[in-house]
Structures are given as structure tokens and as C-alpha cells.
Amino acid sequence: MLSDNLLLDLEQKGIVHVKNFFDSNELEKARKIVKNYSVKKGHDLSYFSTNLKLLIYKVLKLNFKRLSEDIFFLRLAKKKKIDKFSDKHFKKKSFLKFIDAYYSEVSDQDVLPWHTDQAYEGVEKNEKGFVNPDNYHIKFFIYLTDVVPENGCMSYIPYSHKLGYIIRKGIYNNEIKFDKYFLLKEFRNFCKKNKDYLIKQLNDKKVFDKFIEETEFIESNKDTKKFDYSLRAGDAIIFNEGGVHKGSKSTISERMVLRYLYSSKT
Ligand SMILES: [Fe+2]
């Protein structure tokens, strides 16, 4: 199911959509587990075991119900060859950093606006130094409920991960000066300020121009639905976290998702 064509697309666009990633039985079981806890993102119970050590811990705690759920999600990853796909993407052994699954109730509260997850913050320079730009994450996002614009869907600006990578590389190698670029407006300004460097490094003016053109909306504090990913329950998206993206609030119906995060580094 996770074909090599998808690998190429992920590398180029930074995001791919996989229809019917889970069959109805897998979907039903995953939904049952997540619904049973109904915990929000970040809650302790939203995290599932990623390795043997954590599974043994569940045994020692005699928490067999949770153990079987952990094994279910781990087996799903194996069955769907998520780990193999991730290894192929990073072109080396990659590492499962977390599995989480959570529930979002209907809400009109804003979620994170357009941003990039891998942005440097600036303070690292005085501490451990900037993270190597080649150490990054890809996320497998499996939807357990339908999502549409303004109701829990994810939006992603294709190709923006390429700019994100060059920015990190440039700062890391001291070739461009650090400035904040976490939010889209900052990211866009940063790109415009370092235009020549980015185009030279990208070796592709089109990617740069397209990004500037397509993100014009943010300058007038507007938004767009152009990059929204409407998905059915059981569908998945896989994306490079270095690209610019945002989540939307669930204004109509509850939302449940399952996520696997893989990294190039332990
Ligand atoms: Fe994010």
C-alpha cells in the first residue's frame, strides 16, 4: 500500500494522501480504543508503547488491557509497513518516536495557526547548538473520523518543506542569520529576506516563487482552503514536519486521530 511512488511524492511535495489506509475492521478497533479513553492531545493516556521496554513495563504493572492495545497499534505499524516506508524515506534505519491517539471534541477554539514544526528557536545556539537539519521527523496521521475544511482537517503547503530544510541548513552552517520563522508570516518574511540564498540552494526558482505567490493571503491576515486535506475515516496522510501546515478546529463533529512519528535519529 505504501508504494515507492508515494516515497517520491513525499520527498517532492512533503505530503502524501493514502486512501483507505485502514480497512473497516482495523478502523473499528482503533476507534473503539481511542473513544474509550477519549483523552485530548498530550494526555498521558494518549501515548502508546513504542518498544519492548515499555511493553514490559505494562506487564509489570499488570495492565494487560493497555498492553494488548499497545500491541495492536504496534502490529498495525508492522502490517502496514510504516517502519519500512520510513526507513526508505530516510535512506537508513529510522526510529519510532511516539504513537499517540486522541480525541477532539466539537469546539470553536482555535488550534495552532500556519507554522513549521522544525523551526529553530534561536536559543539553541547558546546551549547545545542548532539541531542538524538532516535530523527531522515524518508523521503518519491516520484519521479515525471524516475531516473536511473547518472541521478537523489538516492543511499543508506542498513543497514548503524544501524551503524549511534550506533555512535550517543555512542557519546551521552559518550561511544565513537566524531570525524567527515558526509562523507562516515570519517564515515568508524570512524567505523574502534570504531570497538569493534560498533560490541558489534550491536550484529551483519555481519552488520559491510559487511559495511566495501562494502564501500572499497571510499578509492581509486572511486564510485559504486551497491546501486543505479532506479525508475519510481510515485515510492517512504522511508529511514532513518541516513544511508549513496547520490544523483546523472540529466545529461540526468530534475528531479522532492516530499518529506515528518517525525520526532519522534515536
Ligand atoms: Fe505542527
py3Dmol code that shows the C-alpha trace and the ligand (Angstrom):
import py3Dmol

protein = """\
ATOM      1  CA  MET A   1       0.000   0.000   0.000  1.00  0.00           C
ATOM      2  CA  LEU A   2       2.856   2.376   0.807  1.00  0.00           C
ATOM      3  CA  SER A   3       4.365   2.254  -2.659  1.00  0.00           C
ATOM      4  CA  ASP A   4       7.620   3.706  -3.912  1.00  0.00           C
ATOM      5  CA  ASN A   5       5.625   6.281  -5.870  1.00  0.00           C
ATOM      6  CA  LEU A   6       4.437   7.651  -2.559  1.00  0.00           C
ATOM      7  CA  LEU A   7       8.055   7.894  -1.405  1.00  0.00           C
ATOM      8  CA  LEU A   8       8.880  10.057  -4.366  1.00  0.00           C
ATOM      9  CA  ASP A   9       5.833  12.240  -3.823  1.00  0.00           C
ATOM     10  CA  LEU A  10       6.634  12.658  -0.145  1.00  0.00           C
ATOM     11  CA  GLU A  11      10.173  13.702  -0.988  1.00  0.00           C
ATOM     12  CA  GLN A  12       8.967  16.186  -3.612  1.00  0.00           C
ATOM     13  CA  LYS A  13       5.822  17.658  -2.074  1.00  0.00           C
ATOM     14  CA  GLY A  14       6.400  16.997   1.602  1.00  0.00           C
ATOM     15  CA  ILE A  15       2.979  15.351   1.950  1.00  0.00           C
ATOM     16  CA  VAL A  16       1.036  12.398   0.518  1.00  0.00           C
ATOM     17  CA  HIS A  17      -2.532  11.192   0.936  1.00  0.00           C
ATOM     18  CA  VAL A  18      -3.226   7.447   1.228  1.00  0.00           C
ATOM     19  CA  LYS A  19      -6.863   6.451   0.758  1.00  0.00           C
ATOM     20  CA  ASN A  20      -8.322   3.567   2.783  1.00  0.00           C
ATOM     21  CA  PHE A  21      -5.109   3.013   4.709  1.00  0.00           C
ATOM     22  CA  PHE A  22      -7.093   1.099   7.335  1.00  0.00           C
ATOM     23  CA  ASP A  23      -9.767  -1.438   6.430  1.00  0.00           C
ATOM     24  CA  SER A  24     -13.105  -1.350   8.236  1.00  0.00           C
ATOM     25  CA  ASN A  25     -12.063  -3.854  10.937  1.00  0.00           C
ATOM     26  CA  GLU A  26      -8.828  -2.019  11.726  1.00  0.00           C
ATOM     27  CA  LEU A  27     -10.689   1.274  11.750  1.00  0.00           C
ATOM     28  CA  GLU A  28     -13.409  -0.004  14.038  1.00  0.00           C
ATOM     29  CA  LYS A  29     -10.955  -1.448  16.560  1.00  0.00           C
ATOM     30  CA  ALA A  30      -8.756   1.676  16.582  1.00  0.00           C
ATOM     31  CA  ARG A  31     -11.815   3.893  17.018  1.00  0.00           C
ATOM     32  CA  LYS A  32     -13.071   1.774  19.904  1.00  0.00           C
ATOM     33  CA  ILE A  33      -9.777   2.116  21.771  1.00  0.00           C
ATOM     34  CA  VAL A  34      -9.483   5.865  21.221  1.00  0.00           C
ATOM     35  CA  LYS A  35     -13.137   6.551  22.008  1.00  0.00           C
ATOM     36  CA  ASN A  36     -12.878   4.531  25.210  1.00  0.00           C
ATOM     37  CA  TYR A  37     -10.176   6.847  26.587  1.00  0.00           C
ATOM     38  CA  SER A  38     -11.481   9.999  24.873  1.00  0.00           C
ATOM     39  CA  VAL A  39      -8.403  11.915  26.009  1.00  0.00           C
ATOM     40  CA  LYS A  40      -7.098  15.112  24.498  1.00  0.00           C
ATOM     41  CA  LYS A  41      -3.827  15.513  22.620  1.00  0.00           C
ATOM     42  CA  GLY A  42      -0.862  15.448  25.013  1.00  0.00           C
ATOM     43  CA  HIS A  43      -2.651  13.494  27.772  1.00  0.00           C
ATOM     44  CA  ASP A  44      -0.592  10.632  29.288  1.00  0.00           C
ATOM     45  CA  LEU A  45      -3.167   8.115  28.100  1.00  0.00           C
ATOM     46  CA  SER A  46      -2.893   9.341  24.521  1.00  0.00           C
ATOM     47  CA  TYR A  47       0.564   7.744  24.221  1.00  0.00           C
ATOM     48  CA  PHE A  48       1.047   4.082  23.375  1.00  0.00           C
ATOM     49  CA  SER A  49       4.172   1.937  23.777  1.00  0.00           C
ATOM     50  CA  THR A  50       6.763   2.128  21.046  1.00  0.00           C
ATOM     51  CA  ASN A  51       9.206  -0.539  22.225  1.00  0.00           C
ATOM     52  CA  LEU A  52       9.711  -3.732  24.199  1.00  0.00           C
ATOM     53  CA  LYS A  53      10.868  -1.958  27.345  1.00  0.00           C
ATOM     54  CA  LEU A  54       7.616  -0.011  27.555  1.00  0.00           C
ATOM     55  CA  LEU A  55       5.601  -3.168  26.881  1.00  0.00           C
ATOM     56  CA  ILE A  56       7.384  -4.997  29.712  1.00  0.00           C
ATOM     57  CA  TYR A  57       6.582  -2.081  31.973  1.00  0.00           C
ATOM     58  CA  LYS A  58       2.877  -2.641  31.242  1.00  0.00           C
ATOM     59  CA  VAL A  59       3.288  -6.324  32.146  1.00  0.00           C
ATOM     60  CA  LEU A  60       4.932  -5.400  35.434  1.00  0.00           C
ATOM     61  CA  LYS A  61       2.070  -3.031  36.140  1.00  0.00           C
ATOM     62  CA  LEU A  62      -0.339  -5.896  35.293  1.00  0.00           C
ATOM     63  CA  ASN A  63      -2.019  -3.552  32.853  1.00  0.00           C
ATOM     64  CA  PHE A  64      -2.934  -6.231  30.322  1.00  0.00           C
ATOM     65  CA  LYS A  65      -5.739  -4.290  28.681  1.00  0.00           C
ATOM     66  CA  ARG A  66      -3.405  -1.483  27.790  1.00  0.00           C
ATOM     67  CA  LEU A  67      -0.705  -3.964  26.808  1.00  0.00           C
ATOM     68  CA  SER A  68      -2.976  -5.541  24.227  1.00  0.00           C
ATOM     69  CA  GLU A  69      -3.889  -2.096  22.848  1.00  0.00           C
ATOM     70  CA  ASP A  70      -0.204  -1.168  22.610  1.00  0.00           C
ATOM     71  CA  ILE A  71       0.492  -4.398  20.755  1.00  0.00           C
ATOM     72  CA  PHE A  72      -2.446  -3.755  18.436  1.00  0.00           C
ATOM     73  CA  PHE A  73      -1.053  -0.357  17.362  1.00  0.00           C
ATOM     74  CA  LEU A  74       2.493  -1.711  17.061  1.00  0.00           C
ATOM     75  CA  ARG A  75       1.287  -4.627  14.949  1.00  0.00           C
ATOM     76  CA  LEU A  76      -0.675  -2.284  12.721  1.00  0.00           C
ATOM     77  CA  ALA A  77       2.517  -0.310  12.044  1.00  0.00           C
ATOM     78  CA  LYS A  78       4.294  -3.542  11.118  1.00  0.00           C
ATOM     79  CA  LYS A  79       1.420  -4.809   8.996  1.00  0.00           C
ATOM     80  CA  LYS A  80       1.171  -1.529   7.097  1.00  0.00           C
ATOM     81  CA  LYS A  81       4.971  -1.462   6.733  1.00  0.00           C
ATOM     82  CA  ILE A  82       5.115   2.043   8.157  1.00  0.00           C
ATOM     83  CA  ASP A  83       8.584   1.388   9.597  1.00  0.00           C
ATOM     84  CA  LYS A  84       9.926   0.102   6.271  1.00  0.00           C
ATOM     85  CA  PHE A  85       8.490   3.104   4.452  1.00  0.00           C
ATOM     86  CA  SER A  86      10.106   5.425   6.967  1.00  0.00           C
ATOM     87  CA  ASP A  87      13.496   3.676   6.597  1.00  0.00           C
ATOM     88  CA  LYS A  88      13.237   4.056   2.832  1.00  0.00           C
ATOM     89  CA  HIS A  89      12.363   7.718   3.169  1.00  0.00           C
ATOM     90  CA  PHE A  90      15.345   8.472   5.409  1.00  0.00           C
ATOM     91  CA  LYS A  91      17.519   6.068   3.389  1.00  0.00           C
ATOM     92  CA  LYS A  92      18.707   4.496   6.651  1.00  0.00           C
ATOM     93  CA  LYS A  93      17.299   2.944   9.813  1.00  0.00           C
ATOM     94  CA  SER A  94      14.734   5.304  11.303  1.00  0.00           C
ATOM     95  CA  PHE A  95      13.178   5.409  14.756  1.00  0.00           C
ATOM     96  CA  LEU A  96       9.621   5.378  16.036  1.00  0.00           C
ATOM     97  CA  LYS A  97       9.491   8.298  18.465  1.00  0.00           C
ATOM     98  CA  PHE A  98       5.890   8.066  19.544  1.00  0.00           C
ATOM     99  CA  ILE A  99       2.485   6.605  18.845  1.00  0.00           C
ATOM    100  CA  ASP A 100      -0.402   8.649  20.058  1.00  0.00           C
ATOM    101  CA  ALA A 101      -4.112   8.675  19.515  1.00  0.00           C
ATOM    102  CA  TYR A 102      -6.513  11.285  20.800  1.00  0.00           C
ATOM    103  CA  TYR A 103      -9.986  12.664  20.749  1.00  0.00           C
ATOM    104  CA  SER A 104     -11.016  16.249  19.998  1.00  0.00           C
ATOM    105  CA  GLU A 105     -14.477  17.335  20.982  1.00  0.00           C
ATOM    106  CA  VAL A 106     -16.530  19.803  18.949  1.00  0.00           C
ATOM    107  CA  SER A 107     -15.039  23.190  19.627  1.00  0.00           C
ATOM    108  CA  ASP A 108     -14.756  26.674  18.205  1.00  0.00           C
ATOM    109  CA  GLN A 109     -11.404  27.216  19.903  1.00  0.00           C
ATOM    110  CA  ASP A 110      -8.561  27.888  17.541  1.00  0.00           C
ATOM    111  CA  VAL A 111      -5.833  25.307  17.021  1.00  0.00           C
ATOM    112  CA  LEU A 112      -2.268  26.144  16.022  1.00  0.00           C
ATOM    113  CA  PRO A 113      -2.166  28.557  13.044  1.00  0.00           C
ATOM    114  CA  TRP A 114       0.079  28.069   9.986  1.00  0.00           C
ATOM    115  CA  HIS A 115       3.527  27.040  11.239  1.00  0.00           C
ATOM    116  CA  THR A 116       6.507  24.743  10.710  1.00  0.00           C
ATOM    117  CA  ASP A 117       7.314  22.200  13.407  1.00  0.00           C
ATOM    118  CA  GLN A 118      11.039  22.030  12.934  1.00  0.00           C
ATOM    119  CA  ALA A 119      11.846  25.722  13.269  1.00  0.00           C
ATOM    120  CA  TYR A 120      14.901  26.713  15.266  1.00  0.00           C
ATOM    121  CA  GLU A 121      14.071  28.994  18.148  1.00  0.00           C
ATOM    122  CA  GLY A 122      17.386  30.821  18.339  1.00  0.00           C
ATOM    123  CA  VAL A 123      18.236  29.968  21.961  1.00  0.00           C
ATOM    124  CA  GLU A 124      19.778  26.601  20.974  1.00  0.00           C
ATOM    125  CA  LYS A 125      22.800  28.481  19.679  1.00  0.00           C
ATOM    126  CA  ASN A 126      23.889  29.290  23.228  1.00  0.00           C
ATOM    127  CA  GLU A 127      23.055  25.830  24.563  1.00  0.00           C
ATOM    128  CA  LYS A 128      23.553  22.603  22.602  1.00  0.00           C
ATOM    129  CA  GLY A 129      23.764  24.300  19.242  1.00  0.00           C
ATOM    130  CA  PHE A 130      21.269  24.029  16.408  1.00  0.00           C
ATOM    131  CA  VAL A 131      19.951  20.560  15.592  1.00  0.00           C
ATOM    132  CA  ASN A 132      21.446  19.061  12.456  1.00  0.00           C
ATOM    133  CA  PRO A 133      18.984  19.891   9.639  1.00  0.00           C
ATOM    134  CA  ASP A 134      19.103  16.277   8.485  1.00  0.00           C
ATOM    135  CA  ASN A 135      17.582  15.154  11.774  1.00  0.00           C
ATOM    136  CA  TYR A 136      13.892  15.624  11.267  1.00  0.00           C
ATOM    137  CA  HIS A 137      10.555  13.824  11.550  1.00  0.00           C
ATOM    138  CA  ILE A 138       7.877  12.454   9.310  1.00  0.00           C
ATOM    139  CA  LYS A 139       4.414  11.948  10.674  1.00  0.00           C
ATOM    140  CA  PHE A 140       1.846   9.286   9.735  1.00  0.00           C
ATOM    141  CA  PHE A 141      -1.532  10.757  10.517  1.00  0.00           C
ATOM    142  CA  ILE A 142      -4.406   8.282  10.329  1.00  0.00           C
ATOM    143  CA  TYR A 143      -7.905   9.688  10.588  1.00  0.00           C
ATOM    144  CA  LEU A 144     -10.455   7.691  12.545  1.00  0.00           C
ATOM    145  CA  THR A 145     -13.278  10.103  11.694  1.00  0.00           C
ATOM    146  CA  ASP A 146     -14.061  12.062   8.498  1.00  0.00           C
ATOM    147  CA  VAL A 147     -12.495  15.509   8.267  1.00  0.00           C
ATOM    148  CA  VAL A 148     -13.362  18.435   5.980  1.00  0.00           C
ATOM    149  CA  PRO A 149     -12.384  22.127   5.843  1.00  0.00           C
ATOM    150  CA  GLU A 150     -13.193  23.876   9.119  1.00  0.00           C
ATOM    151  CA  ASN A 151     -13.917  20.551  10.710  1.00  0.00           C
ATOM    152  CA  GLY A 152     -10.703  18.962  11.873  1.00  0.00           C
ATOM    153  CA  CYS A 153      -8.824  18.781   8.595  1.00  0.00           C
ATOM    154  CA  MET A 154      -5.145  19.398   8.104  1.00  0.00           C
ATOM    155  CA  SER A 155      -3.727  21.935   5.654  1.00  0.00           C
ATOM    156  CA  TYR A 156      -0.240  21.749   4.202  1.00  0.00           C
ATOM    157  CA  ILE A 157       1.584  23.928   1.674  1.00  0.00           C
ATOM    158  CA  PRO A 158       3.244  21.463  -0.715  1.00  0.00           C
ATOM    159  CA  TYR A 159       6.974  21.926  -1.354  1.00  0.00           C
ATOM    160  CA  SER A 160       7.356  24.269   1.656  1.00  0.00           C
ATOM    161  CA  HIS A 161       9.400  21.573   3.443  1.00  0.00           C
ATOM    162  CA  LYS A 162      12.155  22.230   0.886  1.00  0.00           C
ATOM    163  CA  LEU A 163      12.378  25.851   1.989  1.00  0.00           C
ATOM    164  CA  GLY A 164      12.255  24.795   5.636  1.00  0.00           C
ATOM    165  CA  TYR A 165      15.168  22.449   5.092  1.00  0.00           C
ATOM    166  CA  ILE A 166      17.337  25.024   3.308  1.00  0.00           C
ATOM    167  CA  ILE A 167      16.607  27.575   6.043  1.00  0.00           C
ATOM    168  CA  ARG A 168      17.734  25.111   8.741  1.00  0.00           C
ATOM    169  CA  LYS A 169      20.779  24.139   6.726  1.00  0.00           C
ATOM    170  CA  GLY A 170      21.732  27.760   6.094  1.00  0.00           C
ATOM    171  CA  ILE A 171      21.431  28.742   9.764  1.00  0.00           C
ATOM    172  CA  TYR A 172      23.181  25.550  10.907  1.00  0.00           C
ATOM    173  CA  ASN A 173      26.113  26.201   8.564  1.00  0.00           C
ATOM    174  CA  ASN A 174      26.229  29.879   9.499  1.00  0.00           C
ATOM    175  CA  GLU A 175      25.463  30.927   5.958  1.00  0.00           C
ATOM    176  CA  ILE A 176      22.363  32.923   6.825  1.00  0.00           C
ATOM    177  CA  LYS A 177      21.461  34.726  10.014  1.00  0.00           C
ATOM    178  CA  PHE A 178      18.892  33.303  12.421  1.00  0.00           C
ATOM    179  CA  ASP A 179      15.577  35.068  12.719  1.00  0.00           C
ATOM    180  CA  LYS A 180      12.211  33.757  13.932  1.00  0.00           C
ATOM    181  CA  TYR A 181      10.379  31.747  11.299  1.00  0.00           C
ATOM    182  CA  PHE A 182       7.972  29.496  13.218  1.00  0.00           C
ATOM    183  CA  LEU A 183       4.752  31.118  11.961  1.00  0.00           C
ATOM    184  CA  LEU A 184       3.903  31.467   8.271  1.00  0.00           C
ATOM    185  CA  LYS A 185       4.203  35.268   8.231  1.00  0.00           C
ATOM    186  CA  GLU A 186       7.661  35.043   9.812  1.00  0.00           C
ATOM    187  CA  PHE A 187       8.626  32.155   7.534  1.00  0.00           C
ATOM    188  CA  ARG A 188       7.544  34.110   4.458  1.00  0.00           C
ATOM    189  CA  ASN A 189       9.440  37.237   5.539  1.00  0.00           C
ATOM    190  CA  PHE A 190      12.499  35.131   6.276  1.00  0.00           C
ATOM    191  CA  CYS A 191      12.303  33.649   2.763  1.00  0.00           C
ATOM    192  CA  LYS A 192      11.964  37.054   1.137  1.00  0.00           C
ATOM    193  CA  LYS A 193      14.922  38.389   3.137  1.00  0.00           C
ATOM    194  CA  ASN A 194      17.112  35.458   2.096  1.00  0.00           C
ATOM    195  CA  LYS A 195      15.722  35.082  -1.411  1.00  0.00           C
ATOM    196  CA  ASP A 196      19.006  34.820  -3.318  1.00  0.00           C
ATOM    197  CA  TYR A 197      20.475  32.275  -0.920  1.00  0.00           C
ATOM    198  CA  LEU A 198      17.357  30.101  -0.946  1.00  0.00           C
ATOM    199  CA  ILE A 199      16.989  30.108  -4.734  1.00  0.00           C
ATOM    200  CA  LYS A 200      20.652  29.251  -5.183  1.00  0.00           C
ATOM    201  CA  GLN A 201      20.468  26.385  -2.686  1.00  0.00           C
ATOM    202  CA  LEU A 202      17.167  25.081  -4.027  1.00  0.00           C
ATOM    203  CA  ASN A 203      18.467  25.226  -7.543  1.00  0.00           C
ATOM    204  CA  ASP A 204      14.852  25.869  -8.440  1.00  0.00           C
ATOM    205  CA  LYS A 205      13.372  29.368  -8.597  1.00  0.00           C
ATOM    206  CA  LYS A 206       9.887  27.956  -9.222  1.00  0.00           C
ATOM    207  CA  VAL A 207       9.556  26.471  -5.736  1.00  0.00           C
ATOM    208  CA  PHE A 208      10.469  29.804  -4.193  1.00  0.00           C
ATOM    209  CA  ASP A 209       8.195  31.918  -6.415  1.00  0.00           C
ATOM    210  CA  LYS A 210       5.268  29.541  -6.047  1.00  0.00           C
ATOM    211  CA  PHE A 211       5.537  29.604  -2.272  1.00  0.00           C
ATOM    212  CA  ILE A 212       5.631  33.403  -2.120  1.00  0.00           C
ATOM    213  CA  GLU A 213       2.705  33.652  -4.511  1.00  0.00           C
ATOM    214  CA  GLU A 214       0.583  31.020  -2.780  1.00  0.00           C
ATOM    215  CA  THR A 215       1.093  32.433   0.698  1.00  0.00           C
ATOM    216  CA  GLU A 216       0.235  36.012  -0.190  1.00  0.00           C
ATOM    217  CA  PHE A 217      -3.051  35.567   1.721  1.00  0.00           C
ATOM    218  CA  ILE A 218      -1.286  35.706   5.095  1.00  0.00           C
ATOM    219  CA  GLU A 219      -0.123  39.302   4.525  1.00  0.00           C
ATOM    220  CA  SER A 220      -3.699  40.529   4.776  1.00  0.00           C
ATOM    221  CA  ASN A 221      -4.340  38.160   7.698  1.00  0.00           C
ATOM    222  CA  LYS A 222      -6.703  36.110   5.564  1.00  0.00           C
ATOM    223  CA  ASP A 223      -6.831  32.345   5.177  1.00  0.00           C
ATOM    224  CA  THR A 224      -7.383  29.887   2.337  1.00  0.00           C
ATOM    225  CA  LYS A 225      -8.958  26.483   1.878  1.00  0.00           C
ATOM    226  CA  LYS A 226      -6.738  25.712  -1.090  1.00  0.00           C
ATOM    227  CA  PHE A 227      -4.392  23.484   0.901  1.00  0.00           C
ATOM    228  CA  ASP A 228      -6.987  21.631   2.975  1.00  0.00           C
ATOM    229  CA  TYR A 229      -6.954  17.839   3.003  1.00  0.00           C
ATOM    230  CA  SER A 230     -10.487  16.496   3.240  1.00  0.00           C
ATOM    231  CA  LEU A 231     -10.250  12.864   4.269  1.00  0.00           C
ATOM    232  CA  ARG A 232     -12.450   9.905   5.064  1.00  0.00           C
ATOM    233  CA  ALA A 233     -12.070   7.869   8.244  1.00  0.00           C
ATOM    234  CA  GLY A 234      -9.399   5.257   7.551  1.00  0.00           C
ATOM    235  CA  ASP A 235      -7.440   7.531   5.191  1.00  0.00           C
ATOM    236  CA  ALA A 236      -3.936   8.662   6.090  1.00  0.00           C
ATOM    237  CA  ILE A 237      -1.605  11.484   5.293  1.00  0.00           C
ATOM    238  CA  ILE A 238       2.139  11.248   5.663  1.00  0.00           C
ATOM    239  CA  PHE A 239       4.027  14.506   5.902  1.00  0.00           C
ATOM    240  CA  ASN A 240       7.400  16.049   6.534  1.00  0.00           C
ATOM    241  CA  GLU A 241       7.106  18.204   9.641  1.00  0.00           C
ATOM    242  CA  GLY A 242       9.448  20.821   8.214  1.00  0.00           C
ATOM    243  CA  GLY A 243       6.739  22.027   5.805  1.00  0.00           C
ATOM    244  CA  VAL A 244       4.263  24.783   6.644  1.00  0.00           C
ATOM    245  CA  HIS A 245       0.941  23.421   7.894  1.00  0.00           C
ATOM    246  CA  LYS A 246      -1.975  23.984  10.236  1.00  0.00           C
ATOM    247  CA  GLY A 247      -4.793  22.053  11.833  1.00  0.00           C
ATOM    248  CA  SER A 248      -8.388  23.207  11.910  1.00  0.00           C
ATOM    249  CA  LYS A 249     -10.800  23.062  14.821  1.00  0.00           C
ATOM    250  CA  SER A 250     -13.566  20.482  14.854  1.00  0.00           C
ATOM    251  CA  THR A 251     -16.568  22.776  14.599  1.00  0.00           C
ATOM    252  CA  ILE A 252     -19.164  20.218  13.495  1.00  0.00           C
ATOM    253  CA  SER A 253     -18.223  16.802  14.792  1.00  0.00           C
ATOM    254  CA  GLU A 254     -15.822  15.093  17.176  1.00  0.00           C
ATOM    255  CA  ARG A 255     -12.487  14.020  15.737  1.00  0.00           C
ATOM    256  CA  MET A 256     -10.214  11.055  16.450  1.00  0.00           C
ATOM    257  CA  VAL A 257      -6.741  10.537  15.039  1.00  0.00           C
ATOM    258  CA  LEU A 258      -3.890   8.108  15.389  1.00  0.00           C
ATOM    259  CA  ARG A 259      -0.314   9.253  14.757  1.00  0.00           C
ATOM    260  CA  TYR A 260       3.037   7.578  14.329  1.00  0.00           C
ATOM    261  CA  LEU A 261       6.092   9.828  14.427  1.00  0.00           C
ATOM    262  CA  TYR A 262       9.341   8.632  12.887  1.00  0.00           C
ATOM    263  CA  SER A 263      12.709  10.320  13.109  1.00  0.00           C
ATOM    264  CA  SER A 264      16.055   9.927  11.393  1.00  0.00           C
ATOM    265  CA  LYS A 265      17.681   9.926  14.834  1.00  0.00           C
ATOM    266  CA  THR A 266      17.183   7.922  18.062  1.00  0.00           C
TER     267      THR A 266
END
"""
ligand_1 = """\
1
LIG
Fe 2.607 21.075 13.556
"""
view = py3Dmol.view(width=600, height=400)
view.addModel(protein, "pdb")
view.setStyle({"model": 0}, {"cartoon": {"style": "trace"}})
view.addModel(ligand_1, "xyz")
view.setStyle({"model": 1}, {"stick": {}})
view.zoomTo()
view.show()
